[in-house]
Amino acid sequence: MCTATNYTAKDHYFGRNLDLEFSYHEAVTITPRNFPFPFRKAADLTTHYAMVGMTTVADGYPLYYDATNEKGLSMAGLNFPENADYKAEVAGMDNISPFEFIPWILGQFETVAQVREALEKLVLVDISFSAELPLSPLHWIISDREESLTVESVKDGLKVYDNPVGLLTNNPTFDIQLFNLNNYASVSTAQPENRFSKKLQLDTYSRGLGAVGLPGDLSSMSRFVKAVFTAENSLSGESESEAVSQFFHILGSVEQQRGCVEVGDRYEITIYSSCCNTDTGIYYYRTYENSQLTAVDLHKVDLDGDSLSTYPLVTGQQVREQN
Ligand SMILES: C[C@H](CCC(=O)NCCS(=O)(=O)O)[C@H]1CC[C@H]2[C@@H]3[C@H](O)C[C@@H]4C[C@H](O)CC[C@]4(C)[C@H]3C[C@H](O)[C@]12C
C-alpha cells in the first residue's frame, strides 16, 4: 500500500509513502535537462525539464516512482492491482509505457492543465522495461500547486479524474474512493454534540471524540479516508521546517509498522516517506529505520548536464547524542 499527498503552506509540497515488503534498492535521482530519454514508441526527449525523485536505476535508465520537475509539476505511481489494464499500441496516439510515463509527463509539461490536454492522446501501452522488471499495475497522481489529477488505465480505457483532495492510495478505483468519503461527513476535528439521543446524557470525556468513526486500519480505502482527513485539516506555520514537519506528520498518519500487514511470509512496511518542496526542488526523505530527514537539492547539480546524479538512500538510524 502507498499514500501520496500534497500540502501547501507558503511553498507547495508533494510526496508519498512507499509501502512494500521488499526494496528495489531505491535511490534519489536527479535527471538533468540534456539526459537523453529514449521512448519505445514515441519520439525521444533529448532536451526536457530537469526532475528529482525516487528511482531504481536499471541499465542507466531512471525508473521513477515519484518525482517533481523544475517547474514544480509532480507525479507518483501507486499500486493498482487487478485494475490496471495496459493496451496495445494505437496508431496516431502517444503510446507510452507505464515505466516511461513519469519522465514523459515531467519532461514536457509545467501544469496540470497542460497535462490534462496531453492525456487526450495518451495510450498506456503494455510494454515491459525488461524481463526482470515487468509491467507494474499502477495508477498515478499528477499535481501542481493548484490542482491534481488521477490517471487510471482500466479495462474500459484511460480514465482521467480531477482529484479535489490531492491525495491517492491504492484500490479500488478513484471514483469509488471519492464516493466513500460521503460516509464520513460527520467526522470532525471539533467535539461532538449529542445527536444520538435526547434522553441520554453523553459526556465528551476525551479530546478527539469528533473524529470517532475515522478508520484506523491500514487498508487502502481506510488510509485514503484517514489521510484526506489529516491533510484537509492540517495546519502549520509557513517556514520550511514547520511545513516539512507537518507534511511528514500527514504521511505518518497512515504509515505501516512492520508486523501489522502480512504479505505471505513477509510484512509490508513504509520503506520510505518523501516530501519534495516543489518550489525549490528540495527532495526530503526518511526511511523505515532512519528517522532523520535527508535532502537532495535539484539545483545543486548542473541542470544543463546530460548524466544522472544518483544518491543511494541513507537507511541507517542517525542518532544525535545530546550528552
Ligand atoms: C509497488 C510500488 C507501489 C507501492 C504500493 O503501492 N504498494 C501497495 C501494494 S498493494 O496495493 O497493497 O498491493 C511501485 C511504485 C513504483 C513502482 C516501480 C516503478 O514503476 C519503476 C519500475 C517499473 C518497472 O516496470 C517495474 C519495476 C519498478 C521498479 C516498479 C516496481 C513497483 O511496481 C513500484 C516500486
The ligand as an SDF file (V2000), in Angstrom:
LIG
                    3D

 35 38  0  0  0  0  0  0  0  0999 V2000
    4.9290   -1.4250   -5.6420 C   0  0  0  0  0  0  0  0  0  0  0  0
    5.2070    0.0670   -5.6750 C   0  0  0  0  0  0  0  0  0  0  0  0
    3.9870    0.8010   -5.1570 C   0  0  0  0  0  0  0  0  0  0  0  0
    3.8410    0.5720   -3.6880 C   0  0  0  0  0  0  0  0  0  0  0  0
    2.4290    0.2910   -3.3880 C   0  0  0  0  0  0  0  0  0  0  0  0
    1.5070    0.9480   -3.8460 O   0  0  0  0  0  0  0  0  0  0  0  0
    2.2450   -0.7630   -2.5970 N   0  0  0  0  0  0  0  0  0  0  0  0
    0.9280   -1.2160   -2.2440 C   0  0  0  0  0  0  0  0  0  0  0  0
    0.7770   -2.6780   -2.5370 C   0  0  0  0  0  0  0  0  0  0  0  0
   -0.8860   -3.1180   -2.5100 S   0  0  0  0  0  0  0  0  0  0  0  0
   -1.6810   -2.1850   -3.2360 O   0  0  0  0  0  0  0  0  0  0  0  0
   -1.2770   -3.1740   -1.1340 O   0  0  0  0  0  0  0  0  0  0  0  0
   -0.9310   -4.4130   -3.1660 O   0  0  0  0  0  0  0  0  0  0  0  0
    5.5310    0.5560   -7.0920 C   0  0  0  0  0  0  0  0  0  0  0  0
    5.6550    2.0970   -7.1480 C   0  0  0  0  0  0  0  0  0  0  0  0
    6.6650    2.4030   -8.2620 C   0  0  0  0  0  0  0  0  0  0  0  0
    6.9610    1.0340   -8.8800 C   0  0  0  0  0  0  0  0  0  0  0  0
    8.2830    0.8950   -9.6410 C   0  0  0  0  0  0  0  0  0  0  0  0
    8.3690    1.9310  -10.7570 C   0  0  0  0  0  0  0  0  0  0  0  0
    7.2040    1.8960  -11.5730 O   0  0  0  0  0  0  0  0  0  0  0  0
    9.6210    1.7310  -11.6070 C   0  0  0  0  0  0  0  0  0  0  0  0
    9.8320    0.2800  -12.0950 C   0  0  0  0  0  0  0  0  0  0  0  0
    8.8800   -0.0540  -13.2510 C   0  0  0  0  0  0  0  0  0  0  0  0
    9.1090   -1.4640  -13.7640 C   0  0  0  0  0  0  0  0  0  0  0  0
    8.1610   -1.7270  -14.7580 O   0  0  0  0  0  0  0  0  0  0  0  0
    8.9260   -2.4770  -12.6290 C   0  0  0  0  0  0  0  0  0  0  0  0
    9.8800   -2.1710  -11.5020 C   0  0  0  0  0  0  0  0  0  0  0  0
    9.7410   -0.7380  -10.9540 C   0  0  0  0  0  0  0  0  0  0  0  0
   10.9460   -0.5600  -10.0110 C   0  0  0  0  0  0  0  0  0  0  0  0
    8.4000   -0.5370  -10.1940 C   0  0  0  0  0  0  0  0  0  0  0  0
    8.2300   -1.5680   -9.0520 C   0  0  0  0  0  0  0  0  0  0  0  0
    6.9520   -1.3580   -8.2280 C   0  0  0  0  0  0  0  0  0  0  0  0
    5.8210   -1.5940   -9.0090 O   0  0  0  0  0  0  0  0  0  0  0  0
    6.8900    0.0900   -7.6860 C   0  0  0  0  0  0  0  0  0  0  0  0
    8.0140    0.2360   -6.6710 C   0  0  0  0  0  0  0  0  0  0  0  0
  1  2  1  0
  2  3  1  0
  2 14  1  0
  3  4  1  0
  4  5  1  0
  5  6  2  0
  5  7  1  0
  7  8  1  0
  8  9  1  0
  9 10  1  0
 10 11  2  0
 10 12  2  0
 10 13  1  0
 14 15  1  0
 14 34  1  0
 15 16  1  0
 16 17  1  0
 17 18  1  0
 17 34  1  0
 18 19  1  0
 18 30  1  0
 19 20  1  0
 19 21  1  0
 21 22  1  0
 22 23  1  0
 22 28  1  0
 23 24  1  0
 24 25  1  0
 24 26  1  0
 26 27  1  0
 27 28  1  0
 28 29  1  0
 28 30  1  0
 30 31  1  0
 31 32  1  0
 32 33  1  0
 32 34  1  0
 34 35  1  0
M  END
$$$$
